[in-house]
Amino acid sequence: KDIDSRNGYSLYVGIPFCPTTCLYCSFTSYPIGAWEKKVHLYLEALFKELDYVAEKMKGRTLDTVYFGGGTPTSLKAEELDALLTKIENTFDLSKVQEFTVEAGRPDSITEDKFKVLRAHNISRISINPQTLEDPVLQAIGRRHSAQDILDAYALAREVGFDSINMDLIAGLPRDSFEGFCRSLNGVLALEPENITVHTLALKKGSRLMEQGGALPSGEETARMLDYSLERLSGKGYLPYYLYRQKYMSGSLENVGWCLSGQESVYNIVMMEELQTILSLGAGGVSKRVLRETG
């Protein structure tokens, strides 16, 4: 895939709402139930930002668009439709190579929302279980079951998505080596195009940092990562990006895996700092890349 590294840019759109806030999360994210009456005000402000950026970036190539958060699918179907319509009417999308929307939480997903995304030609989504162990889901503050994740994935395939990423986190509270292995094998059985294996990071501002929790040891988490390397490579997945954060269990890393040819362009652009990424919405951080000076 050929991005315009000199004259191109990417767009990150932040939606800072979730069904609930996970125990380990320190992102800008608020429970949608408490804030749904203010979402229209948030979108009004976001639309102004979109207008401003589109004006400033006229003449430059938009290569990728990424909706993150939070959980973008916390928005109602009609709100997603309005936001995607706004972007289509404001930006030249003719050269966009990849448009990703995180649909991370199954308790935010409906068939109507998926149909809106497909109607707007969204090419790539994330459905992020983090774990398929029900006790671990409860421990991290998720109000859904592992079965809900499987149902959301089946619905995504039924609606027609052919590029799906799924995240897992090694080292979650109440998880074990055996539990992580069951989760990974459960995700592998679904055959998503991308699987990202994160290591739990203890982040300032997260409830986990404040309250503590029964965490697997660094050694046990390292066994989880070793197992993921063996299983994913054995199933034909290729590692294509890696990064570390502060305070990660066992000083380990996060690794993005994909089937051949299914790399996320946005992730590569972000990690390799190939072009400017402009972030809109609450909690987004723009990255300006100046090719002339490096």
C-alpha positions as CSV (number, residue, x, y, z in Angstrom):
1,K,0.0,0.0,0.0
2,D,1.4,3.4,-1.0
3,I,0.7,6.3,1.3
4,D,1.6,9.9,0.5
5,S,4.3,10.4,3.1
6,R,5.2,13.9,2.0
7,N,1.8,15.5,1.2
8,G,-0.6,13.1,2.9
9,Y,-2.1,12.9,6.4
10,S,-4.3,10.7,8.5
11,L,-7.3,11.6,10.7
12,Y,-8.1,10.3,14.2
13,V,-11.6,11.0,15.5
14,G,-12.0,10.5,19.2
15,I,-15.4,9.4,20.7
16,P,-15.0,9.6,24.5
17,F,-17.9,7.5,25.5
18,C,-18.2,3.8,26.6
19,P,-20.9,1.6,28.1
20,T,-18.8,1.4,31.3
21,T,-15.2,2.4,32.1
22,C,-12.9,-0.6,32.3
23,L,-10.8,-1.1,35.5
24,Y,-7.5,-0.6,33.7
25,C,-8.5,2.3,31.5
26,S,-7.1,5.8,31.7
27,F,-8.3,7.1,28.4
28,T,-10.7,10.1,28.1
29,S,-13.9,8.0,28.4
30,Y,-17.2,8.6,30.1
31,P,-20.2,6.2,30.6
32,I,-22.7,6.9,27.8
33,G,-25.7,6.4,30.1
34,A,-24.7,9.4,32.1
35,W,-23.8,11.6,29.2
36,E,-26.1,10.7,26.3
37,K,-28.1,13.9,26.6
38,K,-24.9,15.9,25.9
39,V,-23.7,13.8,22.9
40,H,-25.4,16.2,20.4
41,L,-23.3,19.1,21.9
42,Y,-20.2,17.0,21.6
43,L,-20.9,16.2,17.9
44,E,-21.6,19.9,17.2
45,A,-18.2,20.8,18.5
46,L,-16.6,17.9,16.6
47,F,-18.3,19.1,13.4
48,K,-16.6,22.5,13.9
49,E,-13.3,20.8,14.3
50,L,-13.9,18.8,11.1
51,D,-14.7,21.9,9.2
52,Y,-11.5,23.7,10.5
53,V,-9.2,20.8,9.7
54,A,-10.7,20.2,6.2
55,E,-10.1,23.9,5.3
56,K,-6.5,23.8,6.6
57,M,-5.6,20.6,4.8
58,K,-7.1,21.4,1.4
59,G,-4.8,20.1,-1.3
60,R,-3.3,17.4,0.9
61,T,-4.1,13.7,0.5
62,L,-6.2,12.0,3.3
63,D,-4.8,8.4,3.5
64,T,-6.5,6.8,6.5
65,V,-9.2,7.6,9.0
66,Y,-9.5,6.0,12.4
67,F,-12.4,6.3,14.9
68,G,-11.1,5.5,18.4
69,G,-12.1,6.4,22.0
70,G,-13.8,5.4,24.2
71,T,-16.0,3.2,22.1
72,P,-17.3,5.0,18.9
73,T,-20.2,2.5,18.6
74,S,-21.5,3.9,21.9
75,L,-23.1,6.5,19.7
76,K,-26.6,5.8,18.4
77,A,-27.0,4.5,14.8
78,E,-28.4,7.9,13.7
79,E,-25.5,9.7,15.4
80,L,-22.9,7.5,13.6
81,D,-24.7,8.1,10.4
82,A,-24.7,11.9,10.9
83,L,-20.9,11.9,11.8
84,L,-19.9,9.7,8.8
85,T,-22.1,11.8,6.5
86,K,-20.4,14.9,7.8
87,I,-17.0,13.5,7.1
88,E,-18.0,12.4,3.6
89,N,-19.4,15.9,2.8
90,T,-16.4,17.7,4.3
91,F,-13.3,15.7,3.1
92,D,-12.2,14.3,-0.2
93,L,-12.2,10.5,0.6
94,S,-11.3,9.4,-2.9
95,K,-7.8,8.3,-1.9
96,V,-8.5,7.0,1.6
97,Q,-7.0,3.5,1.8
98,E,-8.4,2.5,5.1
99,F,-11.3,3.6,7.3
100,T,-11.4,2.0,10.7
101,V,-14.1,2.2,13.4
102,E,-13.5,0.7,16.8
103,A,-16.6,-1.3,17.8
104,G,-14.7,-2.6,20.7
105,R,-17.4,-3.4,23.2
106,P,-20.1,-5.9,22.3
107,D,-22.5,-4.2,24.6
108,S,-22.3,-1.2,22.3
109,I,-23.0,-3.1,19.1
110,T,-26.4,-3.4,17.3
111,E,-27.2,-4.6,13.8
112,D,-28.4,-1.1,12.9
113,K,-25.1,0.4,13.8
114,F,-23.2,-2.2,11.8
115,K,-25.5,-1.5,8.8
116,V,-24.8,2.2,9.1
117,L,-21.0,1.5,9.0
118,R,-21.3,-0.8,6.0
119,A,-23.6,1.8,4.2
120,H,-20.7,4.3,4.6
121,N,-18.2,1.7,3.2
122,I,-16.2,1.3,6.4
123,S,-13.5,-1.2,5.6
124,R,-12.2,-2.2,8.9
125,I,-13.6,-2.6,12.5
126,S,-12.2,-3.8,15.9
127,I,-14.2,-6.0,18.2
128,N,-12.0,-6.2,21.3
129,P,-12.8,-9.0,23.8
130,Q,-9.6,-8.4,25.9
131,T,-10.5,-11.9,27.4
132,L,-13.1,-14.6,26.8
133,E,-13.1,-15.6,30.5
134,D,-16.4,-14.4,32.1
135,P,-14.9,-14.0,35.7
136,V,-12.1,-11.8,34.2
137,L,-14.7,-9.7,32.2
138,Q,-16.5,-9.1,35.5
139,A,-13.3,-8.2,37.3
140,I,-12.4,-5.5,34.8
141,G,-15.9,-4.0,34.9
142,R,-17.4,-5.3,31.7
143,R,-21.2,-5.8,31.8
144,H,-21.3,-8.5,29.1
145,S,-20.3,-12.1,28.7
146,A,-17.9,-13.9,26.4
147,Q,-20.9,-15.2,24.4
148,D,-21.9,-11.6,23.7
149,I,-18.4,-11.1,22.1
150,L,-18.9,-14.2,19.9
151,D,-22.4,-13.0,18.9
152,A,-21.1,-9.6,18.0
153,Y,-18.4,-11.1,15.8
154,A,-20.9,-13.4,14.0
155,L,-23.1,-10.4,13.4
156,A,-20.2,-8.4,11.9
157,R,-19.4,-11.2,9.5
158,E,-23.1,-11.6,8.6
159,V,-23.4,-7.8,7.8
160,G,-20.3,-8.1,5.6
161,F,-17.2,-6.9,7.4
162,D,-14.1,-8.6,5.9
163,S,-11.4,-6.9,8.0
164,I,-11.7,-7.4,11.7
165,N,-9.2,-6.8,14.5
166,M,-9.6,-8.4,17.9
167,D,-7.6,-7.3,21.0
168,L,-6.5,-9.5,24.0
169,I,-4.7,-8.3,27.1
170,A,-2.2,-10.5,28.9
171,G,-2.0,-10.0,32.7
172,L,-5.6,-8.9,33.5
173,P,-7.0,-9.2,37.1
174,R,-8.2,-12.7,38.0
175,D,-6.8,-14.1,34.8
176,S,-4.3,-17.1,34.6
177,F,-2.0,-18.6,32.1
178,E,-4.7,-21.3,31.3
179,G,-7.4,-18.7,31.0
180,F,-5.4,-16.6,28.6
181,C,-4.7,-19.6,26.5
182,R,-8.4,-20.4,26.3
183,S,-9.1,-16.8,25.3
184,L,-6.5,-16.8,22.6
185,N,-7.6,-20.1,21.2
186,G,-11.2,-18.9,21.2
187,V,-10.2,-15.8,19.2
188,L,-8.1,-17.9,16.8
189,A,-11.1,-20.2,16.1
190,L,-12.9,-17.1,14.7
191,E,-10.0,-16.3,12.2
192,P,-10.0,-12.5,12.4
193,E,-7.7,-10.7,10.0
194,N,-5.8,-9.0,12.9
195,I,-5.1,-10.0,16.5
196,T,-3.4,-7.5,18.8
197,V,-1.9,-8.9,22.0
198,H,-1.5,-6.2,24.6
199,T,0.3,-6.5,28.0
200,L,-1.5,-5.0,30.9
201,A,-0.2,-1.5,31.7
202,L,-0.8,0.0,35.1
203,K,-1.9,3.5,34.1
204,K,-2.2,6.6,36.3
205,G,-5.8,7.6,36.5
206,S,-7.2,4.1,36.1
207,R,-9.3,2.5,38.8
208,L,-6.9,-0.5,38.8
209,M,-4.0,1.8,39.8
210,E,-6.1,3.3,42.6
211,Q,-7.8,0.2,43.9
212,G,-5.3,-2.6,43.1
213,G,-6.4,-6.0,42.0
214,A,-5.3,-9.7,41.9
215,L,-2.9,-9.6,39.0
216,P,-0.9,-12.5,37.5
217,S,2.8,-12.2,38.1
218,G,5.2,-10.8,35.6
219,E,6.5,-14.4,35.0
220,E,3.0,-15.7,34.3
221,T,2.3,-12.8,32.0
222,A,5.5,-13.6,30.1
223,R,4.3,-17.2,29.7
224,M,1.1,-15.8,28.1
225,L,3.1,-13.7,25.6
226,D,5.4,-16.7,24.8
227,Y,2.3,-18.8,24.2
228,S,0.7,-16.2,21.9
229,L,4.0,-16.0,19.9
230,E,3.9,-19.8,19.4
231,R,0.2,-20.1,18.6
232,L,-0.2,-17.0,16.4
233,S,2.9,-17.7,14.2
234,G,1.8,-21.4,14.0
235,K,-1.6,-20.2,12.6
236,G,0.0,-18.1,9.9
237,Y,-0.2,-14.7,11.6
238,L,2.7,-12.3,11.1
239,P,3.9,-9.7,13.7
240,Y,3.9,-6.3,12.0
241,Y,4.2,-3.7,14.8
242,L,5.3,-3.6,18.4
243,Y,5.4,-1.0,21.1
244,R,6.0,-0.6,24.8
245,Q,4.4,1.6,27.4
246,K,5.4,2.6,31.0
247,Y,4.5,0.3,33.9
248,M,3.7,-2.8,31.8
249,S,3.6,-6.1,33.5
250,G,6.9,-7.9,33.3
251,S,8.3,-5.0,31.2
252,L,6.8,-6.8,28.2
253,E,5.2,-5.3,25.0
254,N,2.2,-5.0,22.8
255,V,2.3,-6.8,19.4
256,G,0.0,-6.4,16.4
257,W,-0.4,-9.6,14.4
258,C,-2.1,-10.0,11.0
259,L,-2.8,-12.5,8.3
260,S,-0.7,-11.9,5.2
261,G,-1.6,-8.6,3.4
262,Q,-4.0,-7.5,6.2
263,E,-1.7,-5.0,8.0
264,S,-3.5,-1.9,9.4
265,V,-2.2,1.0,7.4
266,Y,-3.1,3.4,10.2
267,N,-1.1,1.5,12.8
268,I,2.0,1.4,10.6
269,V,1.7,5.1,9.9
270,M,1.4,5.8,13.7
271,M,4.2,3.5,14.8
272,E,6.7,4.4,12.0
273,E,5.8,8.2,12.1
274,L,5.4,8.2,8.3
275,Q,3.0,11.2,8.2
276,T,1.0,13.7,10.2
277,I,-2.0,12.4,12.1
278,L,-4.5,15.1,13.1
279,S,-6.6,14.2,16.1
280,L,-10.1,15.6,16.6
281,G,-12.3,15.3,19.7
282,A,-11.7,15.0,23.4
283,G,-8.5,13.2,24.4
284,G,-6.9,13.1,21.0
285,V,-3.3,14.0,20.5
286,S,-2.1,15.2,17.1
287,K,1.3,14.1,15.7
288,R,3.0,16.5,13.3
289,V,5.6,14.8,11.1
290,L,7.9,17.2,9.2
291,R,9.6,15.3,6.5
292,E,12.0,18.1,5.6
293,T,13.7,18.1,9.0
294,G,12.9,14.5,10.1
